[in-house]
């Protein structure tokens, strides 16, 4: 095409090009099995489009408007030519000397799925496939310096669209620009759309409302996950959160947490449909501080989003290799802190690949909120662990880890916690002078205070048994101590000292023990008395038993006989006696297990109060 071309001729040539391009598209759809002839013709039209663009720019250089003058015919033609550029039927992009997009045609906006205003000011090489990006920069530089037109085949990806294209790159001079520009004419050869229709990204109110609803749904799902009891009990909070984000919002998720003041890598999740196992292991072994962007978020306490990656070293480099983001195939990056009260508790790094829509400021806001929720969950878990450890310590103070061997006896016990995380029931077996002692009971109440009172009674019996030979006297002294403290809590307890086959029992308001005879008969001891802590001179009931081989003495808490079925009926001592009668000649371990299984069946597995069963059998 010659330099001398008028506006009218340019418009005619443009219309003709539009018609031919439309015909080629129809031919490609009608004859998909024979793409070669269509491709050759399309490449020829690409050259024609480039020549038309050059002619348009030559017209644009003519007669610039002077300051203060009325708009001339040349200026009207200039506006018309700009409109021609915007409606050009082939995707065209104009770059400045650094490769930044300065102008873009409507056809290019439609192909890439973003409005022109979004892409102007972005670096065009970031749209080029990572594997060919360096080669494209070299071609671009060669065209800018040598002036020769170059063609380049590559893959462009943006907003979930991937296009295999032929690029025609040519140098040009723009009116009013101090430096030469570069025009790129794009011929799509193949397009792949991931979950989005062809055309500009939907920016309608309905689309924005739906996007906001999806973000709110993700936040709600994350909140439910973090409040789950398993997240509080087990060290899985960060991992479960990362899995949800990997499934819903990102291709790569990297979670780092600060332990003992040092950031450590906690979790790395890659695309499930790609062979990235080795890369995942490599990232797991890298220090979070080796990633400049992660270190910045951990120290600065605020999140960052890179919709299009201009710097590939934000996550550091593979040891002895290229930037990690390049190896990952990353196109968009988002990092937010896991917020703590006095600084970041960690960081979440999310990466999207080139075939997905890039992260936006709305995504950043959502992930920062998730970072706050995750920080609250981590602090709640630490608090829960602290309280759980305290509860375990209290439970250990009222329930022994194991029972010692008692000469001449077999012993077994079973304990089930009730609805309170800290139990108030206790049982114990311990040595006394010339024999053994045992105790069972519980404070009337729940929680830490009741557990501490029960622990005091249990440990007090151990201490007093060194001087007292009568369990009743030991309980009386404990009663004086409790009433003097005026805690408002009282304790039902039973204690016994075993010497040879004689057992001295003392009861302070506790249920009577059940004695299983070798013939299957069951009778109950007297029990009774006044619970400890009510009155300083309260009566303790004492009783002495002489056991024979084959007899089994069974002690139990109120939680056993008070268990109810669906009709509200209590388990009761009569049912307990019936069950024990079926346990003749059975070991204490079998006895307590049989009673518990029967109670479980009776109450449908529900446990409200603590259940303690202690069995002693003479051998």
C-alpha positions as CSV (number, residue, x, y, z in Angstrom):
1,X,0.0,0.0,0.0
2,X,1.4,3.4,-1.0
3,X,1.9,6.4,1.4
4,X,-0.7,8.4,-0.6
5,X,-4.1,7.3,0.7
6,X,-7.1,9.4,1.5
7,X,-9.5,9.0,4.3
8,X,-12.2,7.8,1.9
9,X,-10.0,5.1,0.4
10,X,-8.9,4.1,3.9
11,X,-12.5,3.6,4.9
12,X,-13.3,1.5,1.8
13,X,-10.2,-0.7,2.4
14,X,-11.2,-1.2,6.0
15,X,-14.8,-2.2,5.0
16,X,-13.4,-4.7,2.5
17,X,-11.0,-6.1,5.1
18,X,-13.9,-6.5,7.6
19,X,-15.9,-8.4,4.9
20,X,-13.0,-10.8,4.1
21,X,-12.2,-11.5,7.7
22,X,-15.9,-12.4,8.3
23,X,-15.8,-14.7,5.3
24,X,-12.7,-16.4,6.6
25,X,-14.3,-17.0,10.0
26,X,-17.3,-18.6,8.3
27,X,-15.0,-20.8,6.2
28,X,-13.2,-21.9,9.3
29,X,-16.5,-22.9,11.0
30,X,-17.8,-24.6,7.8
31,X,-14.6,-26.6,7.0
32,X,-12.9,-27.3,10.3
33,X,-11.0,-30.3,8.8
34,X,-9.2,-28.1,6.3
35,X,-7.7,-25.2,8.4
36,X,-4.5,-24.8,6.3
37,X,-6.0,-22.8,3.4
38,X,-8.0,-20.6,5.9
39,X,-4.8,-20.0,8.0
40,X,-2.7,-19.0,5.0
41,X,-5.4,-16.5,3.9
42,X,-5.7,-15.2,7.4
43,X,-2.0,-14.5,7.6
44,X,-2.2,-12.6,4.3
45,X,-5.0,-10.6,5.7
46,X,-2.9,-9.9,8.8
47,X,-0.3,-8.3,6.6
48,X,-3.1,-6.2,5.0
49,X,-4.3,-5.2,8.4
50,X,-0.9,-4.1,9.4
51,X,-0.5,-2.0,6.2
52,X,-3.9,-0.4,6.9
53,X,-2.8,0.5,10.4
54,X,0.4,2.1,9.1
55,X,-1.6,4.1,6.6
56,X,-4.0,5.2,9.4
57,X,-1.1,6.4,11.5
58,X,0.4,8.3,8.5
59,X,-3.0,10.1,8.2
60,X,-3.0,10.8,12.0
61,X,0.4,12.6,11.7
62,X,-1.1,15.2,9.3
63,X,-2.1,18.7,10.4
64,X,-2.2,18.6,14.2
65,X,-4.6,21.2,15.6
66,X,-3.0,24.4,16.9
67,X,-3.9,25.9,20.2
68,X,-6.8,28.4,20.0
69,X,-7.9,27.5,16.5
70,X,-11.3,26.1,15.6
71,X,-11.5,22.4,14.7
72,X,-10.3,22.0,11.1
73,X,-11.3,19.4,8.6
74,X,-8.0,17.6,9.3
75,X,-8.9,17.5,13.0
76,X,-12.3,16.0,12.2
77,X,-10.5,13.4,10.1
78,X,-8.2,12.7,13.0
79,X,-11.1,12.0,15.3
80,X,-12.6,9.8,12.6
81,X,-9.4,7.9,12.2
82,X,-9.2,7.3,15.9
83,X,-12.7,5.9,15.7
84,X,-11.6,3.7,12.8
85,X,-8.8,2.3,15.0
86,X,-11.2,1.5,17.8
87,X,-13.5,-0.4,15.4
88,X,-10.8,-2.2,13.5
89,X,-12.0,-5.7,12.7
90,X,-8.6,-7.3,13.7
91,X,-7.3,-7.1,17.3
92,X,-4.7,-4.4,17.5
93,X,-2.6,-3.1,20.4
94,X,-0.2,-0.1,20.5
95,X,2.7,-0.2,22.9
96,X,5.2,2.4,24.1
97,X,8.9,1.8,24.1
98,X,8.8,-0.1,27.4
99,X,6.1,-2.5,26.2
100,X,3.2,-0.9,28.1
101,X,-0.2,-0.8,26.4
102,X,-1.1,2.7,25.3
103,X,-4.0,2.0,23.0
104,X,-6.2,-1.0,22.3
105,X,-8.9,-1.7,19.8
106,X,-12.4,-2.9,20.7
107,X,-11.7,-6.3,19.0
108,X,-8.7,-6.8,21.3
109,X,-10.8,-6.0,24.4
110,X,-13.4,-8.5,23.4
111,X,-10.8,-11.2,22.7
112,X,-9.0,-10.8,26.0
113,X,-12.2,-10.3,28.1
114,X,-11.3,-6.9,29.7
115,X,-12.3,-3.4,28.9
116,X,-9.7,-1.2,27.3
117,X,-9.4,0.9,30.4
118,X,-8.3,-2.1,32.4
119,X,-5.5,-3.1,30.0
120,X,-4.1,0.4,29.2
121,X,-1.1,1.0,31.4
122,X,-0.4,-2.8,31.8
123,X,2.7,-4.5,30.5
124,X,1.7,-6.4,27.3
125,X,4.5,-9.1,27.7
126,X,2.7,-10.2,30.9
127,X,-0.1,-11.6,28.6
128,X,2.4,-13.7,26.7
129,X,2.9,-17.3,27.8
130,X,5.7,-17.6,30.4
131,X,7.7,-20.0,28.3
132,X,7.9,-17.6,25.4
133,X,7.9,-14.3,27.3
134,X,11.7,-13.8,27.1
135,X,11.7,-14.5,23.4
136,X,8.9,-12.1,22.8
137,X,10.8,-9.3,24.6
138,X,13.8,-10.0,22.4
139,X,11.6,-9.7,19.2
140,X,10.0,-6.6,20.5
141,X,13.4,-5.0,21.1
142,X,14.6,-6.0,17.7
143,X,11.6,-4.4,16.0
144,X,12.0,-1.2,18.1
145,X,15.7,-0.9,17.2
146,X,15.8,-2.2,13.7
147,X,12.5,-1.1,12.3
148,X,11.8,-4.5,10.6
149,X,8.4,-6.1,11.0
150,X,8.4,-9.5,12.8
151,X,5.9,-12.2,13.3
152,X,5.7,-14.3,16.4
153,X,3.5,-17.2,17.4
154,X,2.7,-17.6,21.1
155,X,-0.1,-18.1,23.6
156,X,-2.0,-15.2,25.2
157,X,-3.9,-15.7,28.4
158,X,-6.1,-13.3,30.4
159,X,-9.4,-13.4,32.4
160,X,-9.8,-17.1,32.0
161,X,-9.2,-17.1,28.3
162,X,-6.2,-18.7,26.5
163,X,-5.5,-17.9,22.8
164,X,-2.9,-19.4,20.5
165,X,-2.1,-16.4,18.3
166,X,0.1,-15.1,15.5
167,X,1.5,-11.6,16.3
168,X,2.7,-9.1,13.7
169,X,4.9,-6.6,15.4
170,X,5.9,-3.3,13.6
171,X,7.5,0.0,14.6
172,X,5.6,3.3,14.1
173,X,5.7,6.9,15.1
174,X,2.6,8.4,16.8
175,X,1.8,12.1,16.5
176,X,2.5,14.0,19.7
177,X,4.6,11.1,21.1
178,X,8.3,11.9,21.9
179,X,9.4,8.3,21.1
180,X,8.5,5.7,18.6
181,X,5.7,3.2,19.4
182,X,5.0,-0.4,18.5
183,X,1.9,-1.8,16.9
184,X,0.9,-5.4,17.4
185,X,-1.7,-7.0,15.2
186,X,-3.1,-10.2,16.7
187,X,-4.5,-13.1,14.7
188,X,-6.1,-15.7,16.9
189,X,-5.4,-19.3,15.7
190,X,-7.0,-21.2,18.6
191,X,-8.9,-20.1,21.7
192,X,-9.7,-22.0,24.9
193,X,-12.2,-20.5,27.3
194,X,-12.3,-21.7,30.9
195,X,-15.8,-21.3,32.4
196,X,-16.6,-18.0,30.7
197,X,-18.3,-17.0,27.5
198,X,-16.5,-15.2,24.7
199,X,-16.8,-11.4,25.1
200,X,-16.0,-8.8,27.6
201,X,-16.2,-9.7,31.3
202,X,-19.7,-9.2,32.6
203,X,-19.7,-6.0,34.7
204,X,-23.5,-5.8,35.2
205,X,-25.1,-5.1,38.5
206,X,-26.4,-8.7,38.6
207,X,-23.0,-10.1,38.0
208,X,-21.4,-8.0,40.7
209,X,-24.2,-9.0,43.1
210,X,-23.6,-12.7,42.3
211,X,-19.8,-12.3,42.8
212,X,-20.4,-10.6,46.1
213,X,-22.8,-13.5,47.1
214,X,-20.1,-16.1,46.2
215,X,-17.5,-14.2,48.3
216,X,-19.9,-14.1,51.3
217,X,-20.7,-17.8,50.9
218,X,-17.0,-18.6,51.0
219,X,-16.5,-16.5,54.1
220,X,-19.5,-18.2,55.8
221,X,-18.1,-21.7,54.9
222,X,-14.7,-20.7,56.2
223,X,-16.2,-19.5,59.5
224,X,-18.2,-22.7,60.0
225,X,-15.0,-24.7,59.3
226,X,-12.9,-22.7,61.8
227,X,-15.6,-23.0,64.5
228,X,-15.8,-26.8,64.1
229,X,-14.8,-28.7,67.3
230,X,-12.2,-30.7,65.5
231,X,-10.4,-27.5,64.4
232,X,-10.3,-26.5,68.1
233,X,-9.1,-29.8,69.3
234,X,-6.6,-30.8,66.6
235,X,-3.8,-28.9,64.9
236,X,-5.6,-28.8,61.6
237,X,-6.9,-25.3,61.5
238,X,-4.6,-23.8,59.0
239,X,-4.5,-27.0,56.8
240,X,-8.3,-27.1,56.6
241,X,-8.6,-23.4,55.7
242,X,-5.9,-23.9,53.0
243,X,-7.8,-26.8,51.5
244,X,-11.0,-24.8,51.3
245,X,-9.2,-21.9,49.6
246,X,-7.5,-24.3,47.1
247,X,-10.9,-25.8,46.2
248,X,-12.7,-22.5,45.9
249,X,-10.4,-19.6,45.1
250,X,-6.8,-20.5,44.0
251,X,-4.6,-22.9,42.1
252,X,-1.8,-22.7,44.6
253,X,-2.2,-22.1,48.4
254,X,0.8,-21.6,50.7
255,X,0.2,-21.2,54.4
256,X,3.0,-20.0,56.7
257,X,2.7,-19.6,60.5
258,X,4.9,-18.0,63.1
259,X,6.1,-20.4,65.8
260,X,8.4,-19.2,68.6
261,X,8.9,-16.0,66.6
262,X,10.1,-17.7,63.5
263,X,7.9,-18.0,60.3
264,X,7.6,-21.7,59.2
265,X,5.9,-23.3,56.3
266,X,2.8,-25.1,57.4
267,X,1.0,-26.2,54.3
268,X,1.5,-26.2,50.5
269,X,-1.3,-27.2,48.1
270,X,-0.9,-27.2,44.3
271,X,-3.3,-27.8,41.4
272,X,-4.9,-31.2,41.8
273,X,-5.0,-31.8,38.0
274,X,-1.3,-31.3,37.4
275,X,1.8,-33.3,38.3
276,X,3.3,-31.0,40.9
277,X,4.3,-33.3,43.7
278,X,8.0,-32.6,43.4
279,X,7.4,-28.8,43.2
280,X,5.1,-29.0,46.3
281,X,7.9,-30.7,48.3
282,X,10.4,-28.1,47.1
283,X,8.2,-25.2,48.2
284,X,7.6,-26.9,51.5
285,X,11.3,-26.9,52.1
286,X,11.7,-23.2,51.3
287,X,11.8,-20.6,54.1
288,X,8.9,-18.1,54.1
289,X,11.4,-15.3,54.6
290,X,13.1,-16.3,51.2
291,X,9.9,-14.9,49.6
292,X,10.2,-11.0,49.6
293,X,6.4,-10.5,49.3
294,X,5.7,-12.9,52.2
295,X,8.3,-11.2,54.4
296,X,6.8,-7.8,53.6
297,X,3.3,-9.0,54.6
298,X,4.5,-10.6,57.8
299,X,6.3,-7.4,58.9
300,X,3.9,-4.9,57.5
301,X,0.7,-6.6,58.6
302,X,-1.4,-5.7,55.5
303,X,-2.2,-7.7,52.4
304,X,-1.1,-7.2,48.8
305,X,-2.6,-8.2,45.4
306,X,-0.8,-8.4,42.1
307,X,-3.5,-8.8,39.4
308,X,-0.8,-9.2,36.7
309,X,2.7,-10.3,37.8
310,X,5.4,-7.8,36.7
311,X,8.0,-9.1,39.1
312,X,8.6,-12.9,39.1
313,X,10.8,-12.9,42.1
314,X,8.1,-12.0,44.6
315,X,8.1,-15.6,46.1
316,X,11.9,-16.0,45.7
317,X,13.7,-18.4,43.4
318,X,14.1,-22.1,43.2
319,X,17.4,-23.0,44.7
320,X,19.9,-22.6,41.9
321,X,17.1,-22.1,39.4
322,X,14.5,-19.7,38.0
323,X,12.0,-17.6,39.9
324,X,9.4,-19.7,41.8
325,X,6.5,-17.9,40.2
326,X,7.7,-18.8,36.7
327,X,8.0,-22.5,37.6
328,X,4.5,-22.4,39.1
329,X,3.1,-20.9,36.0
330,X,1.6,-18.0,38.0
331,X,-0.3,-15.1,36.5
332,X,-1.8,-13.5,39.6
333,X,-0.8,-13.3,43.3
334,X,-2.5,-12.4,46.5
335,X,-0.9,-12.5,50.0
336,X,-2.7,-11.6,53.3
337,X,-1.6,-11.9,56.9
338,X,-3.1,-14.2,59.5
339,X,-3.9,-11.4,62.0
340,X,-2.9,-11.7,65.6
341,X,-3.4,-9.3,68.5
342,X,0.3,-8.1,68.5
343,X,1.3,-8.8,64.9
344,X,0.9,-11.4,62.2
345,X,0.5,-15.0,63.2
346,X,1.3,-16.1,59.7
347,X,0.5,-15.5,56.0
348,X,-1.7,-17.0,53.3
349,X,-0.4,-16.9,49.8
350,X,-2.7,-17.6,46.9
351,X,-1.7,-18.0,43.3
352,X,-3.8,-18.3,40.2
353,X,-2.5,-19.6,36.9
354,X,-2.9,-18.0,33.5
355,X,-6.2,-19.7,32.5
356,X,-8.1,-18.1,35.4
357,X,-9.4,-14.7,36.1
358,X,-6.8,-12.7,38.1
359,X,-7.3,-11.7,41.7
360,X,-8.9,-8.3,42.3
361,X,-9.2,-5.8,45.1
362,X,-12.5,-7.4,46.1
363,X,-10.6,-10.7,46.5
364,X,-8.0,-9.0,48.6
365,X,-10.7,-7.6,50.9
366,X,-12.3,-11.1,51.3
367,X,-9.0,-12.8,52.0
368,X,-8.0,-10.2,54.5
369,X,-11.2,-10.9,56.4
370,X,-10.5,-14.6,56.2
371,X,-7.0,-13.9,57.6
372,X,-8.7,-12.1,60.6
373,X,-11.0,-15.0,61.1
374,X,-8.2,-17.5,60.9
375,X,-6.2,-15.5,63.4
376,X,-9.1,-15.6,65.8
377,X,-9.4,-19.3,65.3
378,X,-5.7,-19.9,66.0
379,X,-5.9,-17.8,69.2
380,X,-9.1,-19.7,70.3
381,X,-7.4,-23.0,69.7
382,X,-4.4,-22.0,71.8
383,X,-6.8,-20.8,74.6
384,X,-8.7,-24.1,74.2
385,X,-5.5,-26.1,74.4
386,X,-4.5,-24.2,77.6
387,X,-7.8,-24.9,79.2
388,X,-7.8,-28.5,78.0
389,X,-4.4,-29.0,79.5
390,X,-5.7,-27.5,82.8
391,X,-8.7,-29.8,82.6
392,X,-6.5,-32.8,82.0
393,X,-4.4,-31.8,85.0
394,X,-7.5,-31.5,87.1
395,X,-8.9,-34.8,85.8
396,X,-5.6,-36.5,86.6
397,X,-5.9,-35.2,90.1
398,X,-9.3,-36.9,90.6
399,X,-8.9,-40.0,88.4
400,X,-5.8,-42.3,88.5
401,X,-4.2,-43.3,85.3
402,X,-4.1,-47.0,86.4
403,X,-5.0,-49.1,89.5
404,X,-2.3,-50.7,91.5
405,X,-2.3,-54.4,92.4
406,X,-4.0,-55.2,95.7
407,X,-2.8,-58.5,97.3
408,X,-5.8,-60.9,97.5
409,X,-8.0,-58.8,95.3
410,X,-8.7,-57.9,91.7
411,X,-9.7,-54.4,90.9
412,X,-11.2,-52.6,87.9
413,X,-12.8,-49.2,87.3
414,X,-14.5,-47.3,84.4
415,X,-14.9,-43.6,84.1
416,X,-17.0,-41.6,81.6
417,X,-16.9,-37.8,81.5
418,X,-20.2,-36.0,81.6
419,X,-21.3,-32.8,79.8
420,X,-18.7,-30.7,81.7
421,X,-15.1,-30.7,80.3
422,X,-13.8,-30.8,83.9
423,X,-15.1,-33.6,86.0
424,X,-15.9,-33.5,89.7
425,X,-16.1,-37.2,90.4
426,X,-13.1,-39.1,91.8
427,X,-12.0,-42.6,92.6
428,X,-8.7,-43.9,93.9
429,X,-6.9,-47.0,95.2
430,X,-3.8,-46.3,97.4
431,X,-1.6,-48.0,100.1
432,X,-2.4,-47.5,103.8
433,X,-0.7,-48.8,107.0
434,X,-0.9,-52.6,106.9
435,X,-3.1,-52.7,103.9
436,X,-4.8,-50.8,101.1
437,X,-7.4,-48.0,100.9
438,X,-9.9,-47.0,98.2
439,X,-12.3,-44.1,97.8
440,X,-15.0,-42.9,95.5
441,X,-17.1,-39.7,95.4
442,X,-17.7,-36.3,93.9
443,X,-18.5,-32.7,94.6
444,X,-22.1,-31.5,94.0
445,X,-21.4,-29.2,91.0
446,X,-19.5,-28.9,87.8
447,X,-16.4,-27.1,86.6
448,X,-13.0,-26.3,87.9
449,X,-14.0,-25.3,91.4
450,X,-15.9,-28.6,92.0
451,X,-13.0,-30.6,90.5
452,X,-10.5,-28.8,92.8
453,X,-12.6,-29.7,95.9
454,X,-12.9,-33.3,94.7
455,X,-9.1,-33.4,94.3
456,X,-8.6,-32.0,97.8
457,X,-10.8,-34.8,99.3
458,X,-9.1,-37.5,97.3
459,X,-5.6,-36.3,98.1
460,X,-6.6,-35.5,101.7
461,X,-7.7,-39.2,102.2
462,X,-4.3,-40.3,101.0
463,X,-2.5,-38.0,103.4
464,X,-4.7,-38.8,106.5
465,X,-4.5,-42.5,105.9
466,X,-0.9,-42.3,107.0
467,X,-2.1,-41.5,110.6
468,X,-5.7,-42.7,110.7
469,X,-6.6,-46.4,110.7
470,X,-10.3,-45.7,110.4
471,X,-11.6,-44.2,107.2
472,X,-14.5,-42.7,109.1
473,X,-12.1,-40.6,111.2
474,X,-10.3,-39.5,108.0
475,X,-13.6,-38.3,106.5
476,X,-14.5,-36.4,109.7
477,X,-11.3,-34.4,109.5
478,X,-11.8,-33.7,105.9
479,X,-15.3,-32.5,106.8
480,X,-13.9,-30.0,109.3
481,X,-11.5,-28.7,106.7
482,X,-14.3,-28.2,104.1
483,X,-16.7,-26.5,106.4
484,X,-14.0,-24.2,107.6
485,X,-13.4,-23.1,104.1
486,X,-17.1,-22.2,103.6
487,X,-16.9,-22.9,99.9
488,X,-20.6,-23.6,99.6
489,X,-19.8,-27.0,98.0
490,X,-20.4,-30.4,99.6
491,X,-18.9,-33.7,98.6
492,X,-20.6,-37.2,98.7
493,X,-17.9,-39.8,99.4
494,X,-17.2,-43.4,100.4
495,X,-13.9,-44.7,101.7
496,X,-12.6,-48.1,102.8
497,X,-9.5,-49.5,104.3
498,X,-8.6,-53.1,103.4
499,X,-6.6,-55.3,105.8
500,X,-6.5,-59.0,104.8
501,X,-10.1,-59.7,103.9
502,X,-11.7,-57.2,106.2
503,X,-12.9,-53.9,104.8
504,X,-13.8,-51.0,107.0
505,X,-16.2,-48.7,105.1
506,X,-17.2,-45.1,105.9
507,X,-19.9,-43.2,104.0
508,X,-20.6,-39.5,103.8
509,X,-23.9,-39.2,102.0
510,X,-22.8,-41.7,99.3
511,X,-24.8,-44.4,97.6
512,X,-24.5,-47.9,99.2
513,X,-22.1,-50.3,97.6
514,X,-23.5,-53.5,95.9
515,X,-22.1,-56.8,97.1
516,X,-22.3,-59.7,94.6
517,X,-22.4,-63.1,96.1
518,X,-20.9,-66.3,94.5
519,X,-24.5,-67.7,94.2
520,X,-25.7,-64.6,92.2
521,X,-27.4,-62.9,95.1
522,X,-26.9,-59.1,95.4
523,X,-27.2,-57.1,98.6
524,X,-26.4,-53.5,99.3
525,X,-24.4,-52.0,102.2
526,X,-25.8,-49.4,104.5
527,X,-24.3,-46.3,102.9
528,X,-25.8,-43.0,104.0
529,X,-24.3,-40.4,106.3
530,X,-24.1,-36.6,105.7
531,X,-22.1,-35.3,102.8
532,X,-18.8,-33.5,103.6
533,X,-18.9,-29.7,103.9
534,X,-22.4,-29.2,105.2
535,X,-22.0,-29.3,108.9
536,X,-18.8,-29.5,111.0
537,X,-20.3,-32.2,113.3
538,X,-22.1,-34.2,110.6
539,X,-22.4,-37.9,111.1
540,X,-20.3,-40.4,109.1
541,X,-21.7,-43.9,108.7
542,X,-19.2,-46.7,109.2
543,X,-19.5,-50.4,108.5
544,X,-17.2,-53.4,108.6
545,X,-17.3,-56.3,106.1
546,X,-15.5,-59.6,106.0
547,X,-15.4,-60.8,102.4
548,X,-15.0,-64.4,101.2
549,X,-13.5,-65.7,97.9
550,X,-15.7,-65.0,94.9
551,X,-17.5,-62.0,96.4
552,X,-17.4,-58.7,94.4
553,X,-17.9,-55.3,95.9
554,X,-19.2,-52.7,93.4
555,X,-19.1,-48.9,94.1
556,X,-20.8,-46.5,91.7
557,X,-21.5,-42.8,91.2
558,X,-24.8,-41.0,91.1
559,X,-24.4,-40.6,87.4
560,X,-25.0,-44.3,86.9
561,X,-28.2,-44.9,88.6
562,X,-29.6,-41.4,87.7
563,X,-29.2,-42.1,83.9
564,X,-32.5,-42.0,82.1
565,X,-34.1,-43.6,79.1
566,X,-36.2,-41.8,76.5
567,X,-39.3,-42.0,78.8
568,X,-37.4,-40.3,81.6
569,X,-37.2,-43.4,83.8
570,X,-34.0,-43.7,86.0
571,X,-31.6,-46.6,85.6
572,X,-31.9,-47.2,89.4
573,X,-30.4,-49.7,91.8
574,X,-32.9,-52.5,91.0
575,X,-31.7,-52.7,87.4
576,X,-28.1,-52.5,88.6
577,X,-28.7,-55.5,90.9
578,X,-30.3,-57.5,88.0
579,X,-27.3,-56.8,85.8
580,X,-24.8,-57.8,88.5
581,X,-26.6,-61.0,89.1
582,X,-25.6,-62.1,85.6
583,X,-22.0,-61.4,86.3
584,X,-21.3,-64.3,88.8
585,X,-17.7,-65.5,88.7
586,X,-16.8,-62.8,86.3
587,X,-13.7,-60.6,86.7
588,X,-14.0,-57.0,87.9
589,X,-13.1,-55.8,84.4
590,X,-16.0,-57.8,82.9
591,X,-18.4,-56.6,85.6
592,X,-17.8,-52.9,85.1
593,X,-17.9,-53.3,81.3
594,X,-21.2,-55.2,81.5
595,X,-22.8,-52.6,83.7
596,X,-21.6,-49.8,81.4
597,X,-22.9,-51.5,78.3
598,X,-26.3,-52.1,79.9
599,X,-26.5,-48.5,81.0
600,X,-25.5,-47.4,77.4
601,X,-28.3,-49.4,75.9
602,X,-30.8,-48.2,78.5
603,X,-30.1,-44.5,78.0
604,X,-29.4,-44.6,74.2
605,X,-25.8,-43.7,74.7
606,X,-26.5,-40.3,76.4
607,X,-24.3,-39.2,79.2
608,X,-25.2,-36.2,81.3
609,X,-23.3,-36.6,84.5
610,X,-20.0,-38.4,85.1
611,X,-20.2,-42.2,85.6
612,X,-17.7,-44.0,87.8
613,X,-17.9,-47.8,88.6
614,X,-15.3,-49.4,90.8
615,X,-15.3,-53.2,91.4
616,X,-13.2,-55.2,93.9
617,X,-13.2,-59.0,93.9
618,X,-11.7,-61.4,96.4
619,X,-9.6,-64.1,94.8
